Structure formats: structure tokens, C-alpha cells
Amino acid sequence: MSSPCRSSKPDPENPIPPPLPSEKASSRPQTPARVDAPAGSPIRSPLRHADSTVPPPVVTVAKANRMSRDDASAVARLDGVGGVRAGERGLGTASPIVKRQRMTRADAVLRVAAVLLCMISFSVMASDKTEGWAGDSFDRYKEFRFLVAINVIAFVYSLFQVYGKIHRVIAMKYIIASPKRYYFDLAIDQILAYLLMSASSAAASRNDAWVSRFGRDDFTNKASGAVAVSFLAFVVFALSSLLSADNLFRTQLM
């Protein structure tokens, strides 16, 4: 049976018949030939453009985290020496904020300690009264009265400072405006620290003179306790004055 596609008789003009195309070759789609554009031509071959495309590198999660940590540490080191701009200080701005928060907490603790110490000092000294033929009282001596008066003033001032901090948390504003507040705190802290030292020294000298003449008793023991607590209050006010000075100078330099 003859094939319908080709006759079995040879062509007299072309005695060699052309080869039959295979089914596999006929079924495969013909791809366009690769045409290279001449040198200097703005037209590029789409095949060459597709071949030259390189897939982006794959970065794992661990590598990305490591790179981010290295970048953060580099920013922190540069920020420490002042080698980055203000917009690039992502990590370096945390240090002043933390320092400011610690100083605020320390100032609050010192104010509360001053309230307690001053209250204990003038309370003990005010109750220093003995009865009997050898009885005595603190109000007979100006040094002891001076100690009571200064501790009462320091107690009222410290109580005002504690109230100011509570008012700042509740009302979100200060009782005294910012420029005046720093001058006020520094001035009063230094004045009260000096007065507490003077009153404590004067009361201690008077109490030592009493002990050297008549010996120790309940009156001198109470006076010694009040003087010791007053000295502790002086130390607290000295530390508060240092913090107030730091706040004032820091705001002046900003």
C-alpha cells in the first residue's frame, strides 16, 4: 500500500528523493534563531538579556541577623566617638535617656531620704527633755534650737520637692518652669546643706561640752542621736546639690 504523502516513483528531474522528516523533529516547536546585534547597536537580543540575568543571592535568616547586629555595633562605636550624623544615631541615643532616667530616680530617692532624716532629727531633738533636779531641755540652748529650726526648714523643703515630683507624674507638668526650677533647686540645696552642716557642728560641740562637764545621760544621748541624723541629712542634701548642678549645667549646654 503506497503512502499518501509521497509517491513511490522517482522524480525524473531529481532522482534522489529528499529524506523524510521524523515525527520527533516535526513535533518539536521551532525556536527562533539567535540574532546578535552588531557592535554599537542600541538593540539588544532578548535571548542574550535573558541569559545575562543573574538571580539575586539568597540570604538566610541567621546571616541577616548577624549582619544587623554587626551594623548596630558599628553604629554604637561610631556614635561613641561622634563619627555619625544626628539621623544615624539610632542606638547611641539610648545612653543619655537611660542616664537621665537613673538620675531622676536617684533624685527622688534622695528627696524622700531627706524628708525622713530631717523629720527624725528635729523630732528627737524636740523631745529631748528630762525631769527631776538634774532635768534639762533642748530649748535652753541656742545650738539645739538652731538644729531644730534648720531641720524643720529642710523637712518642709524636701516635702515640697516630693510633692513636685508627684505633681509632675499626675498633672504632666512642673510646678516651677524649667529655667527657674534648676536655679531654685541648686540654690536651696546648697544653702540648706551649708546650714545643716553648721547646725550639726554647733549642736555637736555643745553636746560634747555638756558631756565633758557632767557626763552622759539620757539628755546627751538623745542630743547625740539627733546630731548624727542631722549629719546624714547634710550628706543627702550635698548629693542632691550635685544632681541639681548637673541638671543646670546640662540644660545650659544643650
Residue, then its C-alpha position, 0 to 999 in steps of 0.5 A: m500500500s503506497s503512502p499518501c504523502r509521497s509517491s513511490k516513483p522517482d522524480p525524473e528531474n531529481p532522482i534522489p528523493p529528499p529524506l523524510p522528516s521524523e515525527k520527533a523533529s516535526s513535533r518539536p516547536q521551532t525556536p527562533a534563531r539567535v540574532d546578535a546585534p552588531a557592535g554599537s547597536p542600541i538593540r539588544s537580543p532578548l535571548r542574550h538579556a535573558d541569559s545575562t540575568v543573574p538571580p539575586p543571592v539568597v540570604t538566610v535568616a541567621k546571616a541577616n541577623r548577624m549582619s544587623r547586629d554587626d551594623a548596630s555595633a558599628v553604629a554604637r562605636l561610631d556614635g561613641v566617638g561622634g563619627v555619625r550624623a544626628g539621623e544615624r544615631g539610632l542606638g547611641t541615643a539610648s545612653p543619655i535617656v537611660k542616664r537621665q532616667r537613673m538620675t531622676r530616680a536617684d533624685a527622688v530617692l534622695r528627696v524622700a531620704a531627706v524628708l525622713l532624716c530631717m523629720i527624725s532629727f528635729s523630732v528627737m531633738a524636740s523631745d529631748k527633755t528630762e525631769g527631776w533636779a538634774g532635768d534639762s531641755f533642748d530649748r535652753y540652748k541656742e545650738f539645739r534650737f538652731l538644729v531644730a529650726i534648720n531641720v524643720i526648714a529642710f523637712v518642709y523643703s524636701l516635702f515640697q520637692v516630693y510633692g513636685k515630683i508627684h505633681r509632675v507624674i499626675a498633672m504632666k507638668y512642673i510646678i516651677a518652669s524649667p529655667k527657674r526650677y534648676y536655679f531654685d533647686l541648686a540654690i536651696d540645696q546648697i544653702l540648706a546643706y551649708l546650714l545643716m552642716s553648721a547646725s550639726s557642728a554647733a549642736a555637736s560641740r555643745n553636746d560634747a561640752w555638756v558631756s565633758r562637764f557632767g557626763r552622759d545621760d539620757f539628755t546627751n544621748k538623745a542630743s547625740g542621736a539627733v546630731a548624727v541624723s542631722f549629719l546624714a541629712f547634710v550628706v543627702f542634701a550635698l548629693s542632691s546639690l550635685l544632681s541639681a548642678d548637673n541638671l543646670f549645667r546640662t540644660q545650659l549646654m544643650 
